[in-house]
Structures are given as C-alpha cells and as structure tokens.
Amino acid sequence: MKVDALVNAQPLRRMQEIARDAEAAGFAGLTITEAGRTAYLSAAAAALVTGLDLATGVAVAFPRSPMVTASNAWELADVSGGRFRLGLGTQVRAHIERRYSAEFDPPGPRLREYVLALRAIFRAFAGDERLAFDGDHWSMDLLPREWSPGPIDAGAPPIDLAAVNPWMLRMAAEVADGVHVHPLNTPTYLEQTLLPNLAAGAAAAGRPADEVTVHVPCFTVVGDTEDERAARREAARFQIAFYGSTPNYAYLFEQLDREGTTPRLQAALKAKDLGAVPSIIDDDLLRHFVVECPWDGLADALVDRYEGTASRVVLYFAGRTWDEDRTAFARLGEAARDVHRRTGPTS
C-alpha cells in the first residue's frame, strides 16, 4: 500500500518545489487535483524534477476531446518513464454545461465511452492498429503519421475513474484500471458499497478485483495535543459538511443511520449558518470520516483502516499542510514511508 499527497494544481515552479519536498519527505506520489489550474501541466512540472508516482486526481474529461486528453497523457507517461496515471472524472453538470460549455448527459455512459476511445487512441499511437473509433458521443478515424506522437517505451498510461455510486463503481472496474474514491468515504461505505461493486465490475470484465487500483482519500486529524488536533478536526468537519451537502452523497450518511443529514447541511450552508455545522457533523459522525491519532500512531492507523481495501491512500490535507507547516508535512511523509515499508509495494 502506497501513501500519496493530495495537492492542487499549482504555478509550475511552485509545483516543482512541492514535488521535491514530497519526495524527500517519503511520499510515494502526488495526486493532483484540477480546479483553476490544469492538473496535466502540474504533473509535467513534477515529473521533470522527481521520481514520484504521479496521478491526475482527477482531471475533467468531457470538455476535452479524448484525442486531446490522450495526447496529454501519452506525453506524461513518456516524460515520467511510466510513473503517470490518468485519473478522470465527470465533474458536475453546472460546471460542464455553464463553465466549459460542453455536453454532460448521460454522464456515466459518456465517461465509459471516453475510456474506450482513449484505449483506441493509445493503440493507434503505439502503432498497434489504425484509428477507427465510432461511438455514440465521439468518432475518430484520422491520425496521419505526422500527427501521431508514435510509440513510447513506457506504453499507455493506466486510466482511473472517479466513482461514487454503485453503477459508476462497477463501470470503472469493468473498463478502467482503477478508481478514485470520493473524499467523503467511511469504512462502512468502503465495505458495503465500494468493494462489492468493484468485484462485480471486475468479474464482468473477467479479471480479479485486486487488479483494480483503488485510490482512497483520507482526512487526517493528527497531533500530539488536543489543541493541535482541534484545528485539523474542524478543517475536516467543514470539508465533510461541504461535500455532504450534495444530494448524491446523502446515502453515505444513511448508511450510518443519519438520515436527513444532507438536507440539514444544505439549509445551514444556504443560510450561511456555519455555526450549525458542528451540531450536524458532530464528533460521533465525524469519526467515521477521519483518521484521528497522535503522530506516532499515524502509520498504524492508516494500515489498520485501509490495508486490504486501498492500493493507494491519498492524504487529503497534505497540500494544505505543506502551505502551513513544513515540519508537519515532513512527518506525514515519514508515516507514508513507514506504511509502504510495512505493507509492501502495490501498483
């Protein structure tokens, strides 16, 4: 099991500084999110200065043609020597339609076809077959030699998909190489929803479930004093409240017998009543979503919670910690190194 640092896409020289520090600290890799800046450029910057594993976690698929995404991913696989994983997601309807002016529906089948298109393009780049993809949403059959990047030693990068609900999890396990679990996750969700659906999707593809790489984000509340943990606990509480206000995630609370949590969060956030959040995401509920422990117990806690489920644990607050406290960032890296040493390598 490997432990990665979650970081936002950054100005490129700053990204290189973060990558160097993450490698020195002991992280296995960087999972790079996409918002105001592109994850692909940040991954390229990191690849040029470190030997870290790199993943987009996740890049937005639909606004980019599969050919554009395939070209970016192919070059990143090449420059990193095969250390790059292409993580893709749908984003939400409002952003796709109103920010990117792109098509969204139907998101699940559209993302499935996107993966199949990428596979066809990768085979064409490698020279294995002529490009001839004809789908419901994309069709491509033109790739002259001068417009192809050509074969690379690293080969095609693995493709991982962001998935939450059962259908998406089964689809990801059937057609992709891995899955990015949403940060809003609990042991109950991992056991009752994630693993059974990944197994079903893998079985449909005729492969073992353990061939699916599982990236699991983790909210860490770590510190040797109550004051140290309290600040991180509140950061986690409000992040969980933000994610939990989305109707699609309401069933995660229902699995914990906390029906009605999402509507209460929606009402509080709409009213800008942040003072109500601690009473909604109370400490008993919070503990399902976080790993809380002293510093010397972090590696043990990560192994206890995720071994046998996660291929890669992604420390959600690592990038924020780098901004705020480089000493604490280094201690997160020490725990990451310790987890990998004790559990052995995984892809």
Protein Blocks (a to p, Z undefined) as FASTA:
>chain_A
ZZddddddddfklmmmmmmmmmmnopabdcdddfkbcfklmmmmmmmmcccdcddddddf
klpcfklmmmmmmmmmmmnnopaccdddebjfklmmmmnopafbdfklmmmmmmmmmmmm
mmmmnopaccddddfkbccfbdcfklpgbjafklpaddddddfbfmlmmmmmmmmmbdcd
dfbdcfklmmmmmmmmmmmmmmmnopafklpccdddddddddfbfklmmmmmmmmmmmmm
mmmmpmklmmmmmmnopghklmmmmmmmmnopaklmmmmmgfklmmmmpccddfklmmmm
mmmmmgokambdcdfklmmmmmmommlmmmmmmmmmmmmmmnopaZZ
